[in-house]
Amino acid sequence: MLNKIVLSMASLRLMSGTIEICAALLMLRLNQIDKALVVNSSLALVGPLILIATTTIGLVGLSDKLSPSKFVWVAAGVICLMIGILKK
């Protein structure tokens, strides 16, 4: 039997992958650089949101198993990832 948290995380990643594939197909269908760039730019928002959501679900699932100090380290790592992703 699958763990509900793992299933939720995997479902979000599958949804993210499906969105990426649909966006690529849409770019091919539009066949215009400016419109493809708009589609690509919208994906820049989806990726970090999926990352935050899956990480949050995973942290909630681990919250009863992690000591407070380890939880702080994991949270700090996630914050560093987000800064690295969102800073341009």
C-alpha positions as CSV (number, residue, x, y, z in Angstrom):
1,M,0.0,0.0,0.0
2,L,1.3,3.4,-1.0
3,N,2.0,6.1,1.6
4,K,-0.4,9.0,1.2
5,I,2.3,11.6,1.5
6,V,4.5,9.9,-1.1
7,L,1.5,9.5,-3.4
8,S,0.7,13.2,-3.0
9,M,4.2,14.2,-3.8
10,A,4.4,11.9,-6.8
11,S,1.1,13.2,-8.1
12,L,2.2,16.8,-7.9
13,R,5.4,15.9,-9.9
14,L,3.3,14.0,-12.5
15,M,1.1,17.0,-12.8
16,S,4.1,19.2,-13.2
17,G,5.6,17.0,-15.9
18,T,2.2,16.9,-17.7
19,I,2.1,20.7,-17.6
20,E,5.6,20.9,-19.1
21,I,4.8,18.5,-21.9
22,C,1.6,20.4,-22.7
23,A,3.5,23.6,-22.7
24,A,6.0,22.2,-25.2
25,L,3.2,20.9,-27.4
26,L,1.5,24.3,-27.3
27,M,4.8,26.1,-28.3
28,L,5.1,23.8,-31.3
29,R,1.4,24.4,-32.2
30,L,1.7,28.2,-31.9
31,N,4.9,28.2,-33.9
32,Q,5.8,31.8,-33.0
33,I,8.8,32.9,-31.0
34,D,7.0,35.6,-29.0
35,K,4.1,33.3,-28.0
36,A,6.4,30.4,-27.2
37,L,8.3,32.8,-25.0
38,V,5.1,33.7,-23.1
39,V,4.3,30.1,-22.6
40,N,7.9,29.4,-21.4
41,S,7.8,32.4,-19.0
42,S,4.6,31.0,-17.4
43,L,6.4,27.8,-16.7
44,A,8.9,29.7,-14.6
45,L,6.1,30.3,-12.1
46,V,4.8,26.7,-12.1
47,G,8.2,25.0,-11.3
48,P,8.9,26.8,-8.0
49,L,5.3,26.4,-6.9
50,I,5.4,22.7,-7.4
51,L,8.8,22.6,-5.6
52,I,7.4,24.4,-2.6
53,A,4.2,22.3,-2.5
54,T,6.0,18.9,-2.7
55,T,8.6,20.0,-0.2
56,T,5.9,21.2,2.2
57,I,4.1,18.0,1.9
58,G,7.3,16.0,2.6
59,L,8.2,18.2,5.6
60,V,4.7,17.8,7.0
61,G,5.1,14.0,6.6
62,L,8.4,14.1,8.4
63,S,7.6,16.6,11.1
64,D,6.9,14.0,13.7
65,K,10.2,12.2,13.0
66,L,12.5,15.2,12.8
67,S,14.0,16.9,15.8
68,P,13.4,20.7,15.9
69,S,17.1,21.4,15.1
70,K,17.0,19.1,12.0
71,F,13.7,20.7,10.9
72,V,15.4,24.1,11.0
73,W,18.3,22.8,8.9
74,V,15.9,21.3,6.3
75,A,13.9,24.6,6.3
76,A,17.1,26.5,5.8
77,G,18.0,24.3,2.9
78,V,14.7,24.9,1.2
79,I,15.0,28.6,1.7
80,C,18.5,28.5,0.1
81,L,17.0,26.6,-2.9
82,M,14.2,29.1,-3.3
83,I,16.7,32.0,-3.2
84,G,18.8,30.3,-5.8
85,I,15.9,29.6,-8.0
86,L,14.1,32.9,-7.8
87,K,17.2,35.3,-7.9
88,K,18.2,36.2,-11.4
